[in-house]
């Protein structure tokens, strides 16, 4: 059942054009930031604002707007998106998850509605919506990346983020990248093709091309993330089992204000050089106790491709389990 909407009006006393400009920010960026974080709609005319949304969210938004306007009283005051973000984060526990717990996740695409196909997928989608950092771990064909892209597109269409950033490590999966033509981006482009394909299916070719040209969607090798701070973004790191420990830490520390990150990978398909520890495996060990981070583990039973794929994955899992058992018996002898 959807949350009933509530509308309230706020008249800012001592109306001042300079203060109102500071409050709204360039192109109303500050108000849009409040809308995204508190899930409300704000309409304003001069010093009169009308805020609509769930009642608790509207009450929080009214308080935030008033506090920010009060902060502009000093002549030298200047509001930044970071100040708006911190004010909300420190005082209000209202996030995207408020409407996700009871939300029937679906996304309209050219091929119809995208919905989770099994309980594990449903839990995964729910956790992506609830948490700022979410891991999807499991074999190929379980929908980890596809559903993450669907959530990213959904967030972009709902104006909860300003851009989508898709990345993966440039690791040679049995092939030599150095012999491929072009620069690093062109060499890695074929490895990013599944991400392109998912976007084309969900948004259409022309819209994806337009978003790529405008920088609303960015697809790049993980190496291009170093030194950046990614604000107001939905970030997906695919094939994360092929990150090093240092790369995974670097990626996780790129997350900026009002951003969400989803990390997908399969720890049974690590292509790193022998002796190099997977950043995904290390992250599972190090971050498992961080309650704000969600870990979602898929199994062969969650595979949603051709039925033979499920049986293939299960056969490999059984083979690996038998090898481990045999190894344990050998060590016992």
C-alpha positions as CSV (number, residue, x, y, z in Angstrom):
1,X,0.0,0.0,0.0
2,X,1.4,3.4,-1.0
3,X,2.1,6.1,1.5
4,X,-0.6,8.8,1.4
5,X,0.7,12.2,0.3
6,X,0.7,15.3,2.5
7,X,1.1,18.9,1.4
8,X,2.3,21.8,3.5
9,X,3.1,25.5,2.7
10,X,6.0,27.5,4.1
11,X,6.3,31.3,3.9
12,X,9.9,32.5,4.5
13,X,9.7,35.7,6.5
14,X,12.0,38.6,5.7
15,X,12.0,37.7,2.1
16,X,15.3,38.7,0.5
17,X,16.3,37.9,-3.1
18,X,19.9,37.3,-2.1
19,X,19.0,34.8,0.6
20,X,16.4,33.1,-1.6
21,X,19.0,32.7,-4.3
22,X,21.4,31.1,-1.8
23,X,18.7,28.8,-0.5
24,X,17.7,27.5,-3.9
25,X,21.2,27.3,-5.3
26,X,22.2,27.5,-8.9
27,X,19.4,26.0,-11.1
28,X,17.5,25.2,-7.8
29,X,20.2,22.5,-7.0
30,X,19.8,22.8,-3.3
31,X,16.0,22.3,-3.4
32,X,16.4,19.4,-5.8
33,X,18.9,17.8,-3.4
34,X,16.3,18.1,-0.6
35,X,13.7,16.5,-2.9
36,X,16.0,13.6,-3.8
37,X,17.1,12.9,-0.2
38,X,13.7,13.3,1.5
39,X,11.5,12.0,-1.3
40,X,9.3,15.2,-1.5
41,X,8.3,17.6,-4.3
42,X,9.0,21.3,-3.7
43,X,7.3,24.1,-5.7
44,X,8.3,27.6,-4.9
45,X,7.4,31.1,-5.9
46,X,9.4,33.9,-4.4
47,X,9.4,33.2,-0.6
48,X,6.4,30.8,-0.7
49,X,7.1,27.1,-0.9
50,X,4.7,24.2,-1.2
51,X,6.1,20.8,-0.2
52,X,4.4,17.5,-0.9
53,X,5.2,13.9,0.1
54,X,4.8,11.5,3.0
55,X,3.9,13.5,6.1
56,X,7.1,12.7,8.1
57,X,9.2,13.6,5.0
58,X,7.4,16.9,4.5
59,X,7.9,17.8,8.1
60,X,11.6,17.1,7.8
61,X,11.8,19.1,4.5
62,X,10.1,22.1,6.1
63,X,12.6,22.0,9.0
64,X,15.6,21.7,6.6
65,X,14.4,24.5,4.4
66,X,13.9,26.8,7.3
67,X,17.3,26.0,8.9
68,X,19.0,26.6,5.6
69,X,17.2,29.9,5.0
70,X,18.2,31.0,8.6
71,X,21.8,30.1,7.7
72,X,21.8,32.6,4.8
73,X,21.1,35.6,7.2
74,X,24.9,36.4,7.3
75,X,25.9,38.4,4.3
76,X,28.9,36.2,3.7
77,X,26.9,33.0,3.9
78,X,27.1,30.5,1.0
79,X,25.3,27.3,0.9
80,X,26.8,24.3,-0.8
81,X,25.4,20.8,-1.7
82,X,27.7,19.4,0.9
83,X,26.1,21.5,3.7
84,X,22.6,20.5,2.6
85,X,23.7,16.8,2.5
86,X,25.3,17.0,6.0
87,X,22.3,18.8,7.6
88,X,20.0,16.1,6.3
89,X,22.3,13.2,7.2
90,X,23.0,14.4,10.7
91,X,19.4,15.2,11.7
92,X,17.0,13.1,9.6
93,X,16.9,9.3,9.1
94,X,14.7,9.4,6.0
95,X,16.2,7.8,3.0
96,X,15.3,6.0,-0.2
97,X,14.4,2.9,1.7
98,X,11.3,4.5,3.2
99,X,9.3,3.7,0.1
100,X,11.3,0.6,-0.9
101,X,10.3,-1.7,1.9
102,X,6.7,-2.1,0.6
103,X,7.4,-1.2,-3.0
104,X,6.7,-3.6,-5.8
105,X,9.9,-3.1,-7.8
106,X,9.2,-2.9,-11.5
107,X,10.7,-1.0,-14.4
108,X,9.0,-0.4,-17.7
109,X,11.3,-1.2,-20.6
110,X,11.0,-2.0,-24.3
111,X,10.7,-5.7,-23.2
112,X,8.1,-5.0,-20.5
113,X,8.4,-4.8,-16.8
114,X,11.6,-6.0,-15.0
115,X,10.8,-7.7,-11.7
116,X,12.7,-10.1,-9.4
117,X,12.2,-13.7,-10.5
118,X,12.9,-15.4,-7.2
119,X,13.1,-14.6,-3.4
120,X,16.9,-14.0,-3.5
121,X,16.6,-11.5,-6.4
122,X,13.7,-9.7,-4.5
123,X,15.9,-9.5,-1.4
124,X,18.8,-8.2,-3.5
125,X,16.7,-5.5,-5.1
126,X,15.3,-4.5,-1.7
127,X,18.8,-4.2,-0.2
128,X,20.0,-2.2,-3.2
129,X,17.2,0.3,-2.5
130,X,17.8,0.3,1.3
131,X,21.6,0.5,1.4
132,X,24.2,3.0,0.1
133,X,26.6,0.1,-0.5
134,X,25.4,-3.3,-1.6
135,X,27.3,-6.4,-2.8
136,X,25.8,-9.0,-5.1
137,X,27.9,-12.2,-5.1
138,X,27.2,-15.4,-7.0
139,X,27.5,-17.3,-10.2
140,X,26.8,-16.1,-13.7
141,X,23.2,-15.9,-14.8
142,X,21.7,-14.9,-11.4
143,X,20.8,-11.4,-12.5
144,X,23.3,-9.5,-10.2
145,X,24.4,-7.0,-12.8
146,X,21.2,-6.8,-14.8
147,X,19.1,-6.0,-11.7
148,X,21.7,-3.5,-10.5
149,X,21.5,-1.6,-13.8
150,X,17.7,-1.7,-13.6
151,X,17.9,-0.2,-10.1
152,X,20.3,2.5,-11.4
153,X,18.0,3.3,-14.3
154,X,15.1,3.5,-12.0
155,X,16.9,5.8,-9.6
156,X,17.9,8.1,-12.5
157,X,14.4,8.2,-13.9
158,X,13.0,9.0,-10.5
159,X,15.6,11.9,-10.1
160,X,17.2,10.2,-7.1
161,X,20.6,10.5,-8.7
162,X,22.0,12.6,-11.5
163,X,24.1,10.1,-13.3
164,X,25.0,6.4,-13.6
165,X,28.6,5.3,-13.5
166,X,29.4,1.7,-14.6
167,X,32.9,0.4,-14.2
168,X,34.9,-2.8,-14.1
169,X,38.6,-3.8,-13.7
170,X,40.7,-4.2,-16.8
171,X,41.8,-7.7,-16.2
172,X,42.9,-10.1,-18.9
173,X,40.5,-13.0,-18.8
174,X,42.8,-15.4,-20.6
175,X,43.4,-12.9,-23.4
176,X,46.1,-10.3,-23.8
177,X,44.7,-6.8,-23.8
178,X,47.9,-5.4,-25.1
179,X,47.4,-6.9,-28.5
180,X,44.0,-5.4,-28.9
181,X,43.8,-2.2,-31.0
182,X,43.1,1.3,-29.5
183,X,43.7,3.0,-26.2
184,X,42.8,1.5,-22.7
185,X,39.1,2.5,-23.0
186,X,38.8,1.0,-26.4
187,X,40.6,-2.2,-25.3
188,X,38.2,-2.6,-22.4
189,X,35.0,-1.6,-24.3
190,X,34.2,-5.2,-25.4
191,X,34.4,-6.3,-21.7
192,X,31.8,-3.6,-20.8
193,X,29.4,-4.8,-23.5
194,X,27.0,-6.5,-21.1
195,X,26.5,-3.2,-19.3
196,X,25.8,-1.5,-22.6
197,X,23.3,-4.2,-23.6
198,X,21.3,-3.9,-20.4
199,X,21.1,-0.1,-20.8
200,X,20.0,-0.3,-24.4
201,X,17.3,-2.7,-23.4
202,X,16.0,-0.6,-20.6
203,X,16.4,2.9,-22.0
204,X,16.6,2.4,-25.8
205,X,19.6,3.0,-28.0
206,X,19.0,6.7,-28.7
207,X,18.5,7.7,-25.1
208,X,21.6,5.8,-24.0
209,X,23.6,7.5,-26.7
210,X,22.3,10.9,-25.6
211,X,23.0,10.2,-21.9
212,X,26.6,9.0,-22.8
213,X,27.2,12.2,-24.8
214,X,26.0,14.4,-21.9
215,X,27.9,12.4,-19.2
216,X,24.7,11.3,-17.5
217,X,25.8,7.8,-18.1
218,X,29.5,7.0,-17.9
219,X,31.1,3.6,-18.6
220,X,34.8,3.4,-17.9
221,X,37.6,1.1,-16.6
222,X,38.1,1.0,-12.9
223,X,41.5,2.7,-13.3
224,X,39.7,5.9,-14.4
225,X,38.1,6.1,-11.0
226,X,41.2,6.9,-9.1
227,X,41.3,10.4,-7.5
228,X,37.7,11.1,-8.2
229,X,34.8,11.8,-5.8
230,X,31.5,10.6,-7.2
231,X,28.5,12.7,-5.9
232,X,24.8,12.2,-6.7
233,X,25.6,9.0,-8.6
234,X,24.6,5.4,-8.9
235,X,27.8,3.5,-9.3
236,X,28.1,-0.1,-10.3
237,X,31.4,-2.1,-10.1
238,X,31.0,-5.2,-12.2
239,X,33.3,-8.3,-12.2
240,X,34.7,-7.1,-8.8
241,X,36.3,-10.5,-8.1
242,X,39.1,-9.3,-10.4
243,X,39.9,-6.2,-8.3
244,X,42.9,-6.2,-6.1
245,X,42.6,-5.3,-2.5
246,X,44.0,-1.9,-3.2
247,X,41.6,-1.3,-6.1
248,X,38.5,-2.3,-4.1
249,X,39.5,0.1,-1.3
250,X,40.1,2.8,-3.8
251,X,36.7,2.2,-5.4
252,X,34.8,2.2,-2.1
253,X,36.4,5.4,-1.0
254,X,35.2,7.2,-4.3
255,X,31.6,7.2,-3.0
256,X,30.5,10.8,-2.4
257,X,27.4,12.6,-1.2
258,X,24.0,11.2,-2.1
259,X,25.6,8.3,-4.0
260,X,24.8,4.6,-4.1
261,X,27.2,1.8,-5.0
262,X,26.5,-1.8,-6.1
263,X,29.4,-4.2,-6.4
264,X,28.8,-7.5,-8.2
265,X,31.1,-10.4,-8.7
266,X,31.6,-14.2,-8.7
267,X,34.4,-15.4,-6.4
268,X,34.7,-18.7,-8.3
269,X,35.9,-16.9,-11.4
270,X,38.9,-14.9,-10.4
271,X,41.2,-14.0,-13.3
272,X,43.9,-12.2,-11.2
273,X,47.5,-13.4,-11.5
274,X,48.4,-16.4,-9.3
275,X,49.1,-15.3,-5.7
276,X,47.2,-12.0,-5.9
277,X,44.2,-11.9,-3.5
278,X,40.8,-10.9,-4.8
279,X,39.6,-7.5,-3.5
280,X,36.0,-8.9,-3.4
281,X,37.0,-11.8,-1.1
282,X,38.9,-9.4,1.1
283,X,36.0,-7.0,1.2
284,X,33.7,-9.8,2.4
285,X,36.1,-10.6,5.2
286,X,36.7,-6.9,6.2
287,X,33.3,-5.4,5.8
288,X,30.9,-8.1,6.8
289,X,30.3,-6.5,10.2
290,X,29.5,-3.1,8.8
291,X,25.7,-2.9,9.2
292,X,25.2,-0.2,6.7
293,X,26.6,-2.5,3.9
294,X,24.5,-5.3,2.5
295,X,25.9,-8.6,1.2
296,X,23.7,-10.7,-1.0
297,X,24.8,-14.3,-1.9
298,X,23.3,-16.1,-4.9
299,X,23.6,-19.8,-5.6
300,X,23.1,-22.0,-8.7
301,X,19.4,-22.3,-7.8
302,X,19.0,-18.5,-8.5
303,X,20.3,-18.8,-12.2
304,X,17.6,-17.4,-14.5
305,X,19.2,-18.2,-17.8
306,X,18.7,-21.4,-19.9
307,X,18.1,-24.3,-17.5
308,X,21.3,-26.0,-18.7
309,X,23.3,-23.0,-17.2
310,X,21.9,-23.8,-13.7
311,X,22.9,-27.5,-14.1
312,X,26.4,-26.5,-15.3
313,X,26.9,-24.2,-12.3
314,X,25.7,-26.8,-9.9
315,X,28.0,-29.4,-11.5
316,X,31.0,-27.1,-11.1
317,X,30.0,-26.4,-7.5
318,X,29.7,-30.2,-6.7
319,X,33.1,-30.8,-8.3
320,X,34.8,-28.1,-6.2
321,X,33.1,-29.4,-3.1
322,X,34.4,-32.9,-3.9
323,X,37.9,-31.6,-4.4
324,X,37.8,-29.8,-1.1
325,X,36.5,-32.9,0.7
326,X,39.2,-35.0,-0.9
327,X,41.9,-32.5,0.1
328,X,40.7,-32.4,3.7
329,X,40.8,-36.2,3.9
330,X,44.3,-36.2,2.4
331,X,45.5,-33.7,5.0
332,X,44.0,-35.8,7.7
333,X,46.0,-38.8,6.6
